[in-house]
Amino acid sequence: MLSCHQPVSVSSPVSVPAPAATSWQPRPMRTTTPGSVGIVQRQIAHFDEPLHLRSGGRLPAYTLAYETYGTLNTDRSNTILICHALSGDAHVAGYHTGDPNEKPGWWDDAVGPGKMFDTDRFFVICANVLGGCQGSTGPSSPAPDGQPYALRFPLVTIADMVDAQARLLDRLGIRRLFAVAGGSMGGMQALQWAVAHPERVSATLFLASTARSTPQQIAFNETGRQAIYADPNWNGGNYYGGPVPAAGLSVARMVGHITYMSDTSMERKFGRHLQDHPALPYTLEGPEFAIESYLAYQGRKFVERFDANSYLYVTKAIDYFDIGADYGSLEAAVARAECPFLVVSFSSDWLYPADQARELVHALESTGQQVEYRHVDAPFGHDSFLVEVDRMTDIVGGYLDRLPAF
């Protein structure tokens, strides 16, 4: 099992009305054949200056893990920041080792030469969020006393995550982004960037996300947290050096994964097929249905790469998110932005449904902001922004092609 808090050493490095769903049309062929970014290296940036958090807490020092793809141009104007979702990390594309059995980064189909985020044109960067467990400082990281923070780690928000990313870009000498992009929790970060740092963002790509977490979304996250709390190995968060709360974190992942799919996608993929049984065995021992086995597998794999306390902290950051809260209203918040927006929603996404995307679109339009809205008829639920690669390449890649050249 991977220890989530240990660094990994790797070698080398227009406004469009909402009513109807769009039908996909193929975009013009690019001049290159889409390819992999190849072997990439996770990089670590350490910051000795304190970071003051919205919760009133303070980090005296912290690290951010990040990866980059493509080449930064001379005036540093071709950067796209991709913000990851809850279960993601900085490893968007490529490989760390080149092992033939190694899986590529979580959005590998979207990042690379000739792909949606074309690394022949753009310098792409992604950082593991503050509070995470893949190299960035979080509850599993050493506190000043050398012991893991555990629940001594201060609560963080999406705004804190973005502020930390802004410091990283300062370190890299990147003052303005060609675009900031993200799906799900990544979309929250992208919106936060446009509102809190408007002078630094030239375009915002908001995919399958929301401008504020609703009670239902908070309820799903709380159910996952309660599963972790109920695991005796959680031990009030002090499980480092001992058995991890694997059962609780696995159930949390299972609950979350259900919200990422749709009834249609589960019916298509699993139906009522049995798992390793010719007929119903009528037993409580082991999975009977294929969907049960699949969820158990997802839970086990998640435990291998994610820290339970980070799950608590990051889901809380999602729950706290309400972009209008600091400015009096959603309209007042988005009026601060100084860039065009692409907003994308999906017909089968019931975690962050289209009505929430349209709420943001209407707020942007009411304040005179330039926004292009695409509602996509897709069967794969919330995960459509990851799964529908060809359609997303047409929509997102086409949008990037239409933006003013850097």
Buried (B, 14 or more C-beta within 10 A) or exposed (E): EEBBBEEBEBEEBEBBEBEEBBEBEEEEEBEBEBEBBBBBBBBBBEBEEEBEBBBEBEBEEBBBBBBBBBEBBEEBBBBBBBBBBBBBBBBBBBBBEEEEEEEBBBBBBBBBBBBBBBBBBBBBBBBBBBBBBBBBBBBBBEBEEEEBBBBEBBBBBBBBBBBBBBBBBEEBEBEBBBBBBBBBBBBBBBBBBBBBBBEBBBBBBBBBBBBBBBEEBBEBBBEBBEBBBEBEBBBEBBBBEEEBBBBBBBBBBBBBBBBBBBEBBBEEEBEEEBBEBEEEEEEEEEBBBBBBBBBBBBBBEBBEBBBBBBBBBBBBBBBBBBBBEEBEEBBBBBBBBEBBBBBBBBBBBBBBBBEBBBBBBBBBBEBEBBBBBBBBBBBBBBBBBBBBBEBBBBBBBBBBEEBEEB
